[in-house]
Amino acid sequence: MVKINHYPESAQVAASVAEYIIKIQDATLASKDHFDIAISGGSLGKVLQAGLINDTSVRDKVQWGKWRVYFSDERLVPLDHEDSNYGLFNELVLKKLAHEGIAGPTCYTINESLLHETNTSTDSEIAKEYESFLPKHLDLILLGAGPDGHTASLFPGHALLKEESVLIATISDSPKPPSRRITFTFPVLRASKNIAFVAEGAGKAPVLREVFGEAKSNLPAELVNELDVPVVWFVNDPAVEGVDFSKF
């Protein structure tokens, strides 16, 4: 089941994403102690900052202390590196919370102490350790969609699209730098209770016309849409120019 929410302005996208997250959070915490959420990099950090922190009426509804934050993919760089997805989340969200005196969520990061090595066996060790952190089912996974249709670090035509033996996989030949990464595989996405994409800008329109087109593209973002998981898209109008919404 796929639902598309589209808005003229980015501010409306951020507000809608925040409302959706709070709804999932509240429903989750009604039956368990923690809210397990995974996030990606890219522009998502700015959306979360705008929707969950800058809007104080929403910020007060976020039960940060009960959040357990995971990363759908991570670049194998130090956590304070400009390419780190955790580093971006730290800059845009965690530091803002700390500045306001608000205790932040528990974040699960890669083991920085292993990064000085550059061999694939060490990368596998990082991935295996990260896999040990994951709950059986994530409550929500927030994803982006690249102009090539990739999501997390699952790229078009890559062998990892068919990976079923591990939950966290290594990738050493990412078409988008940095080349060394770890990523969720489809078994994690398939086991999630909810998935949401956030995509904005006219640069996304060509690939989203493919993802939502009649012809099967086999792009990673389209493959996520086909999972037996509720999938919601949050987009601004330029990102979906020319997309036919009639079947949604």
Secondary structure as UniProt FT lines:
FT   STRAND          2..7
FT   HELIX           10..29
FT   TURN            30..31
FT   STRAND          35..39
FT   TURN            42..43
FT   HELIX           44..48
FT   HELIX           49..54
FT   HELIX           56..59
FT   TURN            60..61
FT   HELIX           64..66
FT   STRAND          67..71
FT   STRAND          73..75
FT   TURN            79..80
FT   TURN            82..83
FT   HELIX           85..89
FT   HELIX           90..94
FT   HELIX           95..99
FT   TURN            100..101
FT   STRAND          106..107
FT   HELIX           112..114
FT   TURN            115..116
FT   HELIX           120..133
FT   STRAND          140..143
FT   TURN            147..148
FT   TURN            152..153
FT   TURN            156..157
FT   HELIX           159..162
FT   STRAND          168..171
FT   STRAND          181..184
FT   HELIX           186..191
FT   STRAND          195..199
FT   HELIX           202..204
FT   HELIX           205..211
FT   HELIX           220..225
FT   STRAND          231..236
FT   HELIX           237..240
FT   TURN            241..242
FT   TURN            246..247
//
